[in-house]
């Protein structure tokens, strides 16, 4: 049966940066539902991607809602800037608001960050890496609009889909369905035509697609196939 809720969100990290606005326009024309911006600061992850200026160039010619996925150590330092350029969703990492990378999850700090992002006028997302136990999700879910489950470790495009991330997706879907069904559930990492059916069946509403989307010969065809699952 066709899943009417599933949305396709191309990640512009995998686009051709020599024709970034063209690629975004082609994705929109092909039927994409959202744009996903992978923001890396070289601290939370080793890689550096792009900031507000490049993001503004990418999304300024599009009518699609954009999500800024902040893979950064200080999400509140960047949240306002990405809201100002037009991002509808600002997503921060649960792991980024711990006292240290190896410390226990800090629900109070996560809620504080969510509330501060909300004050900027953005919708709020929280993201979890594959090795996160999601222990903060039941406590924070009423403060957010979107849960982004990573099925790879953040930092670079083109990685292989991880089963531990998939188990987290199923766990997150169960928590979401019980605690706050309005919250959107997104999945990011190794999503392609092979992995899409299982994540949709597990409850994903939004499929973030990077390499599998922008390396496709026909953007519209891949979207049609995803929507037909």
Phi, psi and omega in degrees: 000136179297132177273107186284344185271340190295134179243144178254125182237094177299136176268117186289352175303331182265003180284170176276108186289346175285345177217051189300311182295326177295314180299319178296316178298319178296320178296317179296314180297329181284347177114013177299152184258330183213167171242137182246126182249114180270105185258116184239137187251000182078004179241303176294321170235162184289332186275161172238132182253272182204165184243200184299324184294312178294321179299319179297318177301317184295318189260351188293334179264009183244149176265000182285144173295144181242143175245125173268111178268100187274095173270067188226157181285329182237081185300325182290339176294333187249341188303313183298321182296321181282332172293320182296330180274357173115010178287129180280323180246137172239118183246128177244163181267135173305321183292338184283342184255015172280157179298325175209162183305330183260002182280169181290155176303145183241094184298318182300317179292322178297317178295320179299316179296317179300317181293323179292321176295319178300322180297334178284353179094010181261158168281150191249134172237152173233139183242149181230131176287163184301332181266008178279139182273004178062024185294337179273346188299314180301328182279335184257348192298331180284351179263357189235173179243343188209139172245126179250110180265125179274128175251015165216170172275133186293151175141336178201157181274163171082017181278163180279139178302131182254131182295327179296327174293322178296321177297322176296323178300315179295320178295317179296321178298320179295317179295314180301313183297328181277319190263324186199079185300342180290338185289134178279144180246116181249155178226140188219122174128110178069025181274123180210189183292340177279320183269341183302315182301320183288325180284328175294315178298330180281349175120005181293136176262328184235128176252111174278123183234126180252266183301318183297334179274303189284346174267358179287148177289332185222102181300317182296323181295317181293324177294316179302317181294321177296315183292338182275353182290000000 
